[in-house]
Amino acid sequence: MLPLSLFNFFYYWTISLINAFLPLFFQFKGMDPTKIGLLLAVGPFIAIFAQPLWGFISDRRQTAKNIILLLLILSFITSTGIFFGTTIIILVIAMLVFHFFMSPVQPLLESMSTAYAQEKGVSYGSIRIWGSIGFAIASITIGYLIGEVGIQYLWFVYATLIILAFIIATRLKDSQVKRLPITTIAIKSTFKNPKYLFFLIAALFIGTTTRMNDGMLGLYLKNLGASEGQIGLAWMASSLSEVPVIGLMYFLMKRIPLLVLIGMSGCFYSLRWFLYANLTDPTMLVLSQTMHSITFAIFMVASLQYVAAIVPREMLATGQTIYFATYAGLGAIIGNSAGGYYMDLYGAAFIYKGASVFALIGTCICFIMYMKSQKNKESKQIESKQILEV
């Protein structure tokens, strides 16, 4: 468990760097919000194909560790195009290639953590919580560091982090439980499962708003007069606020149905974005990032467990990477491109109001799914009772 927790800790440093500071790095290169939105969208575009592909390869090879090691090496090599590219065309191509290798690492790590938790009978949150702690520490540390030396040196920070993550990844161990080989029946049952398909639609609506905030928050804060240190503090506040909630999720999931938890997080998301739309003080916006705890933390943990519960065991990595491709891939394309475009036209308040509506739509889908599942249970109980009476 220690190597897996450590890898979560250090790998989420790299996620913090990419999510929080890459938009500012592009701004340093002279890109406007529309171009930054485009650059942030092309990576998730390739992730839609890359994440399911590498997840399928992982399931077929029955190894997540070796795939992660390969992807870390290739993402390190291809990152040079992002940090040293000089034209928009080069940067677009670099982002596509980089995310083809980088984007599948997170869902494979989540799949490995989920499998380990199920195998050892431990809480998934006790493993994943170290990712949140790493993200939080990285946000403030990297923010302070680039404030001192300049954001132009961001690649050297990334290179150091990815090398550390690779060294720790060599100590990871794949699940000892022998999984069934992937069959055509398992593939068909996954993609014909209405629970899975409707959940992906709900995740897309909510994920679009989350990824829009990931891409636009730094620019929004910068426009309000925030420093790099405050931007780092905003990301730290969100990540630290996750920690206690992730720790509690094991107990919450035993008492509250997963779809209800996901729907609750969607309600909180809608409220969160509405507040963001009406804030003008960067300090208040930083403080509001603590709502990440009751939005992303609940949504992320409950969603991964829900997917694990409704897809065949041998399709776990594939099912979760497709979920990530929808939530973080397609959602990021829509959120970043539309967010950047409309922020340029109408300002940040407009895009956050739109995000509030989107989150509410995803919430409604989740609650409708839950009510339908309860109705089906009641119908089956009535049918069973009638059979017994006969």
N, C-alpha and C positions, 0 to 999 in steps of 0.2 A: 504493500500500500504506500510505503514511503516514496519509492521512485515515481509512482503515478501522481501522488500529491505534489511532489517537487516539480515534476514536468508541468503540471497544471499551473503552478506558481510562476515558473519562468516563461512558459509559452504565452501566458496572458500578459506578460510584459510586452511582447511583440505585438499582440492585438491592441494593447493600449496605445502603443506608438503609432500603429497604422490608423486606428480609428480617431484618435484625438489630435494627432499632430501632422499627419500626411496632408489634410486639407490646408493647414497653415503653411506647409512646405510648398505646396503648389501656389499658394498666394504669394509666397516669397519669390517664386519663379515668374511672377507677373500675370498669373491667371485670374480672370474675373469669376464671380460665382457661377455663371452659366458653364464655363469651361471646367471649373472644378467639379460641378455636378456631373458633367459628362465623364470626366476622368474617374470619378468615384462610382459611376454606373457601369462602365465597361468591364471592370473587374468582376462584379457580381453577375454580369451577363454570361461570362465564360464559366462562372461557378455553377450556373444552372446545369451545365453539361458535365463539368469536371467532378463535382461532388458525387452525383449518382454513379458516374463511371468508376471513380476510385473506390467508392463504397462497394460496388459490385465486385471489383477486383479483390478487395479485402475479404469479402464473403467467400468468393471462389477459392482464394488462396488460404483462407482461414488464418490470416495474420493481419493484425492492424499495426503491430510494431514495425515490421520491415517496410511496410508501405509508408508509414510516418517518417522513418529515417530517410527513405528515398526522396520524399516530398520536401523535407527540410533542406537537403542538399541542393535540389533543383531550384527551390524558391530563393535560396541564398544567392545562387549564381545569377538568376534572372532579375533579382532586385536592383542590380547595378543600372539597368536600363531606366528604372524609375528615378533613381537619385542623381543620375548623371545625364539623362536625356535633356535635350535643349528645345525641341519643337513639340507642338501638340500631337503631331502624327507619331513621333517616336514614343512619346509618353503614353498614348493610347495603346500602341502595340505592346509596349513594356508592361502596362497594367494587365492586359489580356493574358500574356504569357506568365507573368508572375502569379496571378490569381488562379491560373490553371493548376499550379502546383501548391500554392499556399492555402487556398480556400478549403480543400478537403481535409486539412489537418484537424481543424476544430471538430467537425462532426465525427471523424474517426476517433478522436480523443474522447468525445462524449460517449460514443458507442463502447469504447474500451472501458470507460469508467462505469457505465451502466451494467455491462456484462460482469465486471469485477464485483460490483455491489451485489448483484443477484447471486453470483457464485459463492461469495464469502458471507452473505447475509448481513452486510453492513449498510449503513445509510449512504446513498449516492451523494447527498449533500456534504458528508464529511470529507469526501474527495474533492468535489467541485468547489467547495468553499475556498480552497487554496488558490484557485484561479481568480476569484474575486479579490482576495487579499493581494495577490500579485498585481492585478490590474490597478488596484487603488494605490499601492505604493509606487508603481511605475508612473502613474499619472502625475503625481506631485513631484517625483524625483526627476523625470524627464522634462517636465515643465520648468523646473528650477534650472536644470542643466542647460537646456537650450536658451533659457533666458540669460544665462551667463556667457556661453560660448557662441551662441548664434544657431539658428535653425538650419543653416547650411551644412552643419556637421551631423545631421540626423542619421545619415547612412552608417556612420561609424558606430553610433549607438545601436542601430539595428543589427549590424554585423556581429557585435559583441553578444547581444542577446540571443541571436539565432544559433551561434556557436555553443553557448552555454546550454541552450535547450537541446541541441543535438547530443551533446555529451551525456546529459541526463537521460535522454530517450534511449540510449544504448542499454540502459539498465531496466527498461520496461519489460514486462512479460505478458505474452498473449494469454487469453483465457485457457484454462486447462480442460474445460468442458468441451468434449468433441461434439462439434455441431453437425447437424445433418447437412448433406450437400444440397445446394440450391436446385430445386426442380422446377419444371414448367408450371406445375400445379401451384407451387408456393408463389411464383411470380404472378400468375393470373389471380390468385386469391388476394394478393396485396393490392393490385391495381383495379380490381373489381369490388373492393371493399368500400361501401358508401361511407362508412364511418371515417376511414382514412382520407378519402377524396374530399368530403365536406370539411374535414378538419384542416386540410391543406388550404382550402379557400379561406377559412376563418383566419388561419395563420398568415396568409398573404395580406389580408386587410390590416391586421395588427402589425405585422412585420414591416410593411411599407412605412408606417409612422415611426417605428423604432429606428429603422435605418436612415430615414430622412433626418431624424434628430442627430444620429451619429455623424452624419456628413455636414449638417448645417449649424450645429450648436456652436462650434468654435468660431465660425464666421459671424453668427448672431451676437455672441459675447464680444467679439472684437469690434463689431459695429456699435455696441453699447459702451465701448471704452475700456473693456477688460484687458488686463495684461496676460502674457503667456502663463505666468504663475497662477492667476485666477482661473484660466482655462484648465490648467492641470488640476487645480483644486476642485473644479466642477466635476471632472471625471473621477477624482478620488472620492468625492462625497457620494457619488452614485455607486461606486464599487464597494466602499465600506458599508454603505447602508444595506447592501445585499447580504452581507455576512450573517447577521442574526436571523434573517428570514430564511435563507438557505438552510441554516441549522435547524429551524423549526419545521421545515417542509416535510420531513419524515413523519412527524406527528400529525401535521395538518392533513396529509394525504391519507392517513389512516381513518380520519374522522369526516372529511369532506370529499365528495366525489370529484374526480380530476376535472371533468368538464365544468363543474361549478367553480372550482378554483381558477380555471383558465378564463371563464366568463367574468369572474370578479376582477381579475387582473386587467381585463379589457375595459371594464367600467372605470377603474382607476387610471388607466392610460388616457381615456377620453377626458377625464377631469384634469389630468396632468397637462395635456397639450392645450386645453382651454386656458389654464393658468399661465402657461408660457406665452400664449398669444397676447396676454394683457399685462405682462411685466415689462418694465423699462429700466429697472435698476439691476445691473449685473450681479450685485451681491445677493439679491433676492432670487435671481435665476440660479445662481450657484447653490443656494440653500434648497431650492425646489428640486434639485437633482437627487435629493434624498428620497424622492418619491419613486426612484428606481427600485427601491426595496419592495414596494407593494405592486409594482408593475412587472418589470422584467424578471426579477428573481422568481416570483410566483409563476409567471407565464412560462419561463424557460424550463424550470424543474418539472412542473406538472405536464408540460407538453412532451418532453422527452419520455416521461414515464407512460403517458397515454399512448404514444407511438409504439413503445416497447410492448404495451399490453395488447395492441390490436393487430400487430403484424406477426407473421410466423417467426419463430426464434432464428431460423437460418437466414432470414431476410432482415435481421436487426440493423446491421450497418447500412444496407441499401435503403431500408425504410427511413432511417434517421438522416441519411445524407440527402435523400429526396426532400425530406421535411426542411432541412437546412437550405437546400437549393431554392425551395419555394419561399421560405421565410426570410432568409438572409441574402439570397441571390436575386430572385425576381422582385422581392420586396425592396431590395436596395436599388435596383435599376429604376423602378418607378419612383421610389422616394427621393433618390439623389438627383435624377434628371429633372423630374417635375419640381422638386424642392428648389433646386438651383435656378431653374427657369422662372418660376413664379416669385421666388424671393427677389430676383432681379427686377421683375415687373411691379410687384405689389408690396414687397417687404416681408419680414419674418412673421408678423402677426397674422397675415393672410394664410401662409402655409401651415401654421400651427392650428388655426381654426379648422382648416381642411383635414388635418391629421386627427383632430378630435372627432370629427364625423366618421372618418374611416375606421377608427378604433371602435366606435360604437356599432358600426355595421358588423365587424368581426365578433363583437360581444354577443350581438343578437343571434348570429349563426350558432355560436357555442351553446347558448341557452335553449335554442330550438332543438339542437341535437340532443341535449340532456333530457328535455321534456319528452321528446319522441322515444328515447331509450327507456324512460320510466313507463311510458304508455305501453310499449312493447312488453316490458316485464309484467305489467298488470294483466295484459291480454294472455300471456303465457301461463300466468298463475291461475287465471279464470279457466282456461282450457284444461289445465292439469287437474283442477278441482272437479270440473265436469266429467273428465275421464274417470276419476276415482269414484265419483258418485254413481256412474254407470256400472 
